[in-house]
């Protein structure tokens, strides 16, 4: 603002007020146009409803596994036996193809210990419950799991027959072309028998 823009009292002129008012009006107008465009890109209620899934665990007996769908992907929930928990805990990290936990509830650099594979978003490990996204990390096939008490694969976990990937009882890749462990989705225990996935 120069001295010619000021009136005799040293105050801004009417022209300054008009320029400021026009700028504010243009900004408000642009915002009213852009806001609906950005807002329409947000997910609708049906998509948000699919983003989480509550699962009642009370009907799953020890040694049993179920498959549910979450966000269009299969999720394996297994209630492991004491022997399966020990087997998972006794596996040394050096025996793993992928030493990273791949647990969305933990940091990216966490080791793939059995505890890290069964830790929920509250940071508590519940060894009895193993929750995995059931998509092979090689080409996206769905591995075969436990049926009628019989494990599939060489490591008592899951087996992908398409290309021969073997996962252990903690969902860690042990043999075959798959490069990474099965993903552990974000989940939290709402109660002892209810888990919210997503």
Secondary structure as UniProt FT lines:
FT   HELIX           3..5
FT   TURN            8..9
FT   HELIX           14..39
FT   TURN            40..41
FT   HELIX           45..50
FT   STRAND          53..56
FT   TURN            58..59
FT   TURN            62..63
FT   STRAND          65..70
FT   TURN            71..72
FT   STRAND          73..79
FT   HELIX           82..90
FT   HELIX           93..95
FT   TURN            104..105
FT   TURN            108..109
FT   HELIX           114..117
FT   TURN            121..122
FT   TURN            127..128
FT   STRAND          129..133
FT   TURN            137..139
FT   TURN            148..149
FT   TURN            153..155
FT   STRAND          156..160
FT   TURN            161..164
FT   STRAND          165..168
FT   TURN            169..170
FT   STRAND          173..175
FT   STRAND          187..191
FT   TURN            192..193
FT   STRAND          194..197
//
